Amino acid sequence: MNGIGASPGISIGKARVIRNSRNDIKKVYLESEADILRETERYDWAVQQSVLDIENLLDKGKDLLRNEEEEILATQIEFLNDPQLKEDVTSKIRESHQPVALAFTEVIDGLIELFEQMDDEYMRTKADDFKDIGKRILMHLAGEPVGDQLKDMEEPAILIADDFSPSETISMNLELIIGFATRQGGKTSHTAIIAKTKGIPAVVACGESLNDIHDNDLLILDGRNGLILINPDEATLTHYTLLQQEYHQHSEWLKSLKDMSAETTDGHKISLKANISRVEEMIDMVENGGEGVGLLRTELLFMERDSFPTEEEQYEFYLQIARKSMQMPVIIRTIDIGGDKSLPYFNLPAESNPFLGYRAIRICLDHPELLRTQLRAILRASAFGNLKIMFPMISSLQELREAKAILQEAKEQLTLEQIPFDENIQTGIMIEVPSAALIADILAREVDFFSIGTNDLCQYTLAVDRMNEQVAHLYNPYHPAVLRLIHQVIQQAQQQQIEVSLCGELASDPQATLLLMGLGLTSFSMTAASIPQIKNIILNNSHEKACLVARQVLCMEDSQQIITYLQQINQ
């Protein structure tokens, strides 16, 4: 059966099947005030029990949990204790006369849908947290046991489930888990992230066909190609055993490239950086041989709370990043909220098409105090590291100049207050709107660098909402129009002698590496775990070959022709 390869590698072993399903919730009309009060009290009790569950997980794993795992559990406790969540549930109980399980399900499903539709990969993973706490509360309401379903697991196995919640993966004994396969999920689901982090092969989004797998079936799971083989014959088993050995040897060898410079065989240097959202991810960047941060997303500072972060709170975050960067460059993207990324404490209008709506720099220019506070915090931290500022969603020269004016105001304020900052801090923009790509020559004269965001650039160029299943197949970064825009931006940056990087998903796609180098790109930014593989491709190819690949691709008329050609030259 086929799914999405979410974490590379090959696993061979027996299946352990976990069937997850919601209990049927009876639709009962609450007739009296006493019934409503009882259901409200049941909700409070279920929340208390769920918080205790997670606190026990934190206590038991205090010497074993990684920082990010502790933060996931701590965030879930915050979500559970959120007064707004309680208000939404209890209001629905009271106003609709619904039993607590039904009211809670409607509220939590709405939050899950909201986060799943977000464009930012990291924020989409927050949907997993809401699924997790939703499942936990509903189990308590139903009187079902809440605990580790794998506590009796004694031998290595490939886990099969609808999906795995964050707290489930955190509480697992990963030493006995050799693979994940899920019916739901995607490359940014929590299961996929944990699998990548731990180096465990995973295939997600297998659909209903996953129900054909039973406990103790012998499986071959190919996490690179998204393939699962059930009870294979001896010849197939032997073939994949050899592939598994080769993969392990190659993975170990890639680790040895950590301290090597990413340089082509004919001497062209390429810079490889990481996209991050948290301080802890700086460690992954260094361990994978990254040379800095090409994209620091700041939305998390604003989204996991009930009010805007103060300048001091933001400063402390940027200061930690600056100190851990060891003078390597860190590009900080100013807040990119709005449309599909809402804040519970910031009333934004509902929009029928959020990707074309009120977001990012558009909001900041309407609320200059919001941007000015963030810029002051970044500037203050710049005295301690090589920080750079990047404005997202710029679509015109006027927007850029207005943003730069607010930056200048922040600099003048700090100067008057005698607060030190890097007076020569570099400023850049994300090129993710076609209009910006088409006037790149004009914009390049106003900034120190460009960063091409291929996710949005592709979406806007092709008029395709990649979260819409009906048209998602049309989302294709190898479309000639998208590649020509990328090439044009790189050319204009080179002519104006400013730096240009690419921080979209295309940067971590091995199939695109030679093409992007040939188009003139000298800086890539990606998930930290992808750096060794991309570095290996660079080390084993010449810049001359990359230029030949790019010339061939730019002459092609069809995206499938381009993809087929790139697959052939990358074999």
Salt bridges, closest charged atoms under 4 A:
GLU33 OE2 - ARG94 NH1 2.78
ASP35 OD1 - ARG38 NH1 2.89
GLU39 OE2 - ARG38 NE 3.23
GLU39 OE1 - ARG42 NH1 3.43
ASP44 OD1 - LYS86 NZ 3.38
ASP53 OD2 - ARG136 NH1 3.24
ASP53 OD2 - HIS140 NE2 2.63
ASP59 OD1 - LYS62 NZ 3.93
GLU68 OE2 - ARG66 NH2 1.80
GLU69 OE2 - LYS198 NZ 3.92
GLU71 OE1 - ARG278 NH1 2.06
GLU106 OE1 - LYS92 NZ 3.41
ASP109 OD1 - ARG22 NH2 2.99
GLU116 OE2 - LYS131 NZ 2.98
ASP119 OD1 - ARG466 NH2 2.94
ASP120 OD1 - ARG297 NE 3.49
ASP120 OD1 - ARG333 NH2 3.78
ASP129 OD2 - LYS126 NZ 3.05
ASP152 OD1 - ARG16 NH2 2.91
ASP162 OD1 - ARG183 NE 3.27
GLU168 OE2 - LYS135 NZ 2.47
GLU208 OE2 - ARG183 NH1 2.97
ASP217 OD2 - HIS214 ND1 3.89
GLU252 OE2 - LYS255 NZ 3.34
GLU291 OE1 - LYS269 NZ 3.12
GLU299 OE1 - ARG333 NH2 2.97
GLU304 OE2 - LYS126 NZ 3.31
GLU304 OE2 - ARG278 NH2 3.70
GLU311 OE1 - ARG376 NE 2.73
GLU311 OE2 - ARG380 NH1 2.91
GLU312 OE1 - ARG380 NH2 3.23
GLU313 OE1 - ARG305 NH2 2.93
ASP336 OD2 - ARG333 NH1 3.93
ASP336 OD2 - LYS341 NZ 3.53
ASP336 OD2 - ARG359 NH2 3.58
GLU369 OE2 - HIS367 ND1 3.70
GLU409 OE1 - ARG372 NH2 2.91
GLU417 OE1 - ARG376 NH2 2.95
GLU446 OE2 - ARG401 NH2 2.86
GLU446 OE1 - LYS404 NZ 3.16
ASP456 OD2 - ARG359 NH2 3.56
GLU499 OE1 - LYS388 NZ 3.39
GLU505 OE2 - ARG466 NH1 3.68
